[in-house]
């Protein structure tokens, strides 16, 4: 299959690219190399892909540029598309709601239109657990209403799902929306808590803990998320929504303890007020994804954090050499 991965130079996208290449697909990347974090990190994410004979190259540009996106789809003629390109993160979206709406909604509408015009056979859209907003205790299922997000980021991801549904109805394009639950692992963005906390712990500096540490997150190792993405791409038909999580929420206090074990050092905590827009818990019901996609996450938190810390140490050694 020939596949275009938007946002393919990012943490999740680059892993998706490598997984597809490893199984024999022809893969290209569309990415703007936005300066949310250093371009050099994204370039390192693509080193293995660029060396693979099945890699069809990088189309560098903005998904809001309709002419560029249309030209990319026409030139590549992909059979599949994994649409990951977006402005990401809850906290940053609070300071730039207009920018997030511009990229995540306008950009997604442009990608969907170009994919339909290019007769793409299947498309996977990366959504987020942020669409659920605040929920009473219990697992989040795809049948729940998702109309009360707590952040502009969550709102744009729900809007993206609705754009996908409209595109499917109007064009017949098979689309699967995947609600990612707190993905972590090698290549994770430096602004996210596990990356930030691990770096601070290793440096012997205090970590900022917002609230009392009772916030729960359904941490999902990137390899498990990627497995779900590929399964969804292979099975895309009609219009579907699936949660991709581990199905095992963990408090931030438990997460920090696990990070201390992975780093081999104790953490000094700086307690701060809770952040606006922060969901008190995420918890994925993965029954539907397990039944219909064969999704079965394997990596437990301690194992995943050990892999992440090993990557972080190697990354720092690479950067300093």
Secondary structure, 3 states (H helix, E strand, C coil): CEEEEECCCCHHHHHHHHHHHHCCCEEEEEECCCCCCCHHHHHHHCHHHHCCCCEEEEEECCCCCHHHHHHHHHHHCCCEEEECCCCCCHHHHHHCHHHHHHHHHHHHHHHHHHHHHCCCCEEEEEEEHHHHCCCCCCCECCCCCCCCCCCHHHHHHHHHHHHHHHHHHHHCCCEEEEEECCEECCCCCCCCHHHHHHHHHHCCCCEEEECCCCCEECCEEHHHHHHHHHHHHHHCCCEEEEEECCCCCEEHHHHHHHHHHHHCCCCCEEEECCCCCCCCECCECCHHHHHHHCCCCCCCHHHHHHHHHHHHHHHHHHHHC
